[in-house]
Amino acid sequence: MDQINQYILSTVEADQVIKTEEIQSLWSGYGSIKRYYLEGSTLSKVIVKHVQLSKVKHHPRGWNTDLSHQRKVKSYEVETNFYENYAQLTDNECRLPQCIGVGHFGEDVVIIMEDLDESGFPARLGSISFNEMKGCIRWLAYFHARYLNHSSEGLWDIGTYWHLDTRPDELQVMDDKALKNAASKIDQKLNNAKYKTLVHGDAKVANFCFSNDHNKVAAVDFQYIGGGVGMKDLAYFVGSCLYEEDCENYESDILNYYFSEFENAICHYQIEVDFDELKKEWTELYPVAWSDFHRFLKGWSPGHWKINSYSERIARQVVASLK
């Protein structure tokens, strides 16, 4: 740890670390995220994500396989690449923490980031209203517009942590035979889209930080960023916020708001694209993206609260449309 602490001090140009506090441990015991309080630096606090890939792992849902480990290892490499090579393209419309430094120490990786609490995003929301959701949907629209047709080199070729190629074990144990048999067609339909961007890949409400008035947001956790259609993030985000009745009741409002903001974003970033064609393609892919995540859940955690009648109906309709 001395070497790592020395790296942190020199990178942030601080005299000493006064104290640290753990914000959370990383999934399956791969390290920690801590807040460092500094003395003698222009920064009073920074966030340090310390990834320890050599540590013994325990998966909370029992998926302890080499494939699971390799997927996790790659996810941290991807996040590092994103912060080093892509993050600087964003602006305040799709805010994320500024990366101050990335250090490699054997199998350990240390990412030093701006403390978003200090920068005006101190609130975390467990439950969320539709108005509060709009800030996150707007963030996604601007993020997707910013990286429209962008290379995913050094990231996941296919973004999201549930995409089919990385989840053969979960597919194997699925009881839903119709959805299981349609899984590869659903995957192909998403991957063969004309319009692609970089998707966040884990855009749940827990990965958004809010301003005190909840009107502005910033996003964190870019381990599963990669190529894909923006609907993957949108469907997953909505599923992380709403129960089944509201998923259905707000569906058209959510899509209308997303595409309204996306159109604003392509003007903001001066991106040339046939917006009407993109909107038509992605709107048709929204239920496909929803079904894709539903397929993962049914193999990974069959009793999960997100498996509901709305998701079942959407998936059945998509499966029927692919025959």
Buried (B, 14 or more C-beta within 10 A) or exposed (E): EEEBBEBBBEBBEBEEBEEBEEBEEBBBBBBBBBBBBBEEBEBEBBBBBBBBBEBEBEBEEEBEEEEBBEBBBBBBBBBBBBBBEBBEEBEEBBBBBBBBBBBEEEEBBBBBBBBBBBBBBEBEBEEBEBEBBBBBBBBBBBBBBBBBEBEBEBBBEBBBBBBBEBBEEBBEEBEBEEBBEBBEBBBEBBBEBEBBBBBBBBBBBEBBBBBEEBEBBBBBBBBBBBBBBBBBBBBBBBBBBBEBEBBBEBBEEBBEBBBEBBBBBBEBBEBEBEBEEBBEBBBEBBBBBBBBBBBBBBBBBEEEEBBBEBBBEBBBEBBEBBE
